[in-house]
């Protein structure tokens, strides 16, 4: 168990150094996927390729579910599955040069065993799982306080608040405030550390699986908009938070 944690930690630190070296490149190739706001860079693809090479050398039988290079679907989650987001927050990476993460989750027989979330520019690395607890740069994290929406901040994305399809303005009014970082990893780190009461966004498996392992290890809750377990297949409306805030969100979003 400790061997695989050390290995993944090492790969992600190395990948982060490669990304840092690319930040000031004027020839960085930037493309779009589903639209002009959905960016992918050559570093997204190269980082995922690098991580997969390390994984396959470590465990040739492992399955890969990753955001890039056509690896975004799996027939099933049997065996050991590595779920990879090579650069979560690509828009931030391109325009801000900060507030982006490298993320990996390890699932075994459909259950989350380890999660790793690395805020590259802040040099903040969270990892853990149900067998070992959760750590931030080597220091164990305790479960955050079970605060209500009225006692904390909520992470949202701007289209959700603007269109208010699920009573997001009511969520904003109930909470102490809304924060929009444009990076699921940054938001999930904040939730794990007790800096958020909740986080709501449309996410793919690689966006929520790594942080989700950490959330559930600490007794926080997450589900889709129907309150059902997230499927690890396709994009879903992710709802996560402290137990108290989570229950309030479900009530508000279904009124």
N, C-alpha and C positions, 0 to 999 in steps of 0.2 A: 504493500500500500504506500509506504513512504517512498519507495523507489519510483513509482509512477508519478507521484506528486512532484518529486524533485526533477524528474525528466521533463514534465510539461512546463514547470516553472522556468527551467533553463531554456527551453525552446522559445517560450514567449518573450523572455528577456532579450534573447538574440534577435528575434523578429522585431522587437521594439527598437533596437539599435539600428537595424537596417532601415526602418521607417524614418527614424530621426535623421539619418544621413540623406534621405531623399527630400526632406522638407523644403530645401531652398533650391531644388533643381528647377531650372526654367523650362526644361524639355520634358517634364513629367506628362505622360500621356493620360488625358482625362476624357472619358466617354460618358454617354448617358445610356440608361437601360429603359425603364418604362416611361420616362419623361425627362424634361430639362432639369428637374429638381432631384432626380434619382441618379446620382453620379457613381461611377466606378473608375478607379485609376489602375494603372499598371501595378502599383504597389499593393492594392487589394488582391489582385490575382497572384502576384509574385509571393506575397506573404502567405496566402493560403497554400500555394504550391510548396513553399518551404516547410510549413507545418505538416502537411501531408507526408512529405518525404521523411520527416523525423518520426512521425507516427508509424508509417509502414516499416521503417527500419526497426522500430521498437516492437511492433505487434502487427505482423503481416496479415493476420486474420481479421483485423479491426475493420469496421465499416465507417464510412465518412459521410456526414451530412454537412454540407458547407454552402455558404452564400454564393460563391462564384464558380465559374468554369463548369457549369452544368451538373453540379453535385447537390442540387437543392431539393432532391426527393429521394426517399428510400422506400422500398417495398414493405419493409417491416423493421422493427427495432430489436430483433433478436441478437444475441451475442453482445459484444462490446462495440459501442457506437461513439465516435468522437464527433461532436457538433461544434463547428468552427465559424466564428465571425472574424475574418482577418483584420478588418478595420471597421469597427462600429462607429458611425458618425463620420462618414466619408466627406460630407459637405463641410463639416468642421475641420477635418484634416486639410482639405483644399484651401478653404477661405480663412480659417482662424489659426490653423497650425497648432491647435490644442483641442481639448475636450473630445477626444476620441479614444477608443479602447480596442484592445485585442481580447477576444473571449473564446474560451473553450469549455465545453461540458463533456463529461464522460458518463454515458448511460450504459448500464449492464442489464440485459433482459428487460428493457423498457423502463428501468428505474434509474433516477439520477443518483450517481455515486459521488462524483466530484464536480465542482464548478470553479472556474478560474476567470477573473476579470481584472485586466491590467490597464489602468489609466496611464498611458505611455508618458505623456509630457509632465504629469504630476508625480510620476514615479510612485504610484500607489497600486499595490498588487494585493488583491483579495482572493483567497482560495479557501476551499474546505469541502465538507460533506458530512452526511449523517454519522459516519463512523469516527470522524476526527474533530468536528467542530469547525468554526470559521476563524480565519486569521487575516489580519491586515499587516502586511510587511513583517510577518513573523510573530505579531502580538495577537493573542486570542481575543476575539470580540464576544462580548456578552449580548444576549438578546436585547434589542431596544425596548424602551417602555411601550406599553400598549396604549398609545394615545389615540384620542378621537380626532376626527377631521378638524374640529374647532381648535385643536391644540397644535396643529402642524401645517406644513406646506404640502402641496400636491403637485407632482410632476404631470404635465399634460403636453400635447403638441398643439400648435397654433390652429390648424384646421379644425380640430375637435372643438376648441373653445369658440371659434368663429361661427361654425355651423350649428353648434349646440344640439346635436342629434340625440345625445344621451344625457341631457340635463347638466351639461358641463358648467353652465353659468351658476346653477344651484350648488354644484360642487365647489366652485370658486367662492361663492358667498358663504358657504358653511365653513370652509377652511380659513386658515390665516393668510393664505396667498397661493398663487400659482407660479410655478417655475417651468421654463422651457429651455432645455439645454441642447436638444437635437441629437441626443445620444442615449440609447437605452442603458448602456453600461454605466454611464455617469449617474443616471437616475437610480439604477438598482444599487449601486454602491451607496448612494445617499440614503436609500431606504434601509439597507442593511446597517448603516451606521447610526440610524435614528435621526437623520437630517430631513426626512420626509415622513409624512403620515401615510402617503399612498402614491401610486403611480398608475396612470391609465394611458394606453396608447395602442395603436395597431402595430403588432409585432409579428415577425417570423420566428421560427424555432431558434435560430442562432442568435436572435436578439434577446430572448428571455430565458433559454435553457441554462446557460452558465450561471447567471445571477439568480435564477429560480432555485437552483440547488442550494445556494447560500440562504435565500429567503426561507425556504421550508426547513432547513437545518436549524434556523433560529426561531422557528415557531411563527413566522409571518405567513400570510395567506396569499394565494394567487389562483386565478381561474379565468375562464373566458366570460363574456358578458352574460351568459346564461347560468353562471355559477358552476359550470362543469369543468373537469380537468382539461387543461390545454392539450391539444392533440399531437403536438410536434409535427404537424403537417400543414403547410400553407400558412397564410397570414390570418391572425385572429385578433380580436379586441382583448387585449391583456388588461386585467384588473388585479392590482397587487397592493398590499398594505398591511398595517398592523391588524390584528383580528378585529378590533373595534372599528377602525376606519374602513376596513374591507366590508364589514356588514353594513355600515352606513352608505358606502358607495353603491352596493347592490340595491339598497332600498331607494336611493335617490335616482339611480339610472333606470329603474323600472316603474317609476311613479307615473 
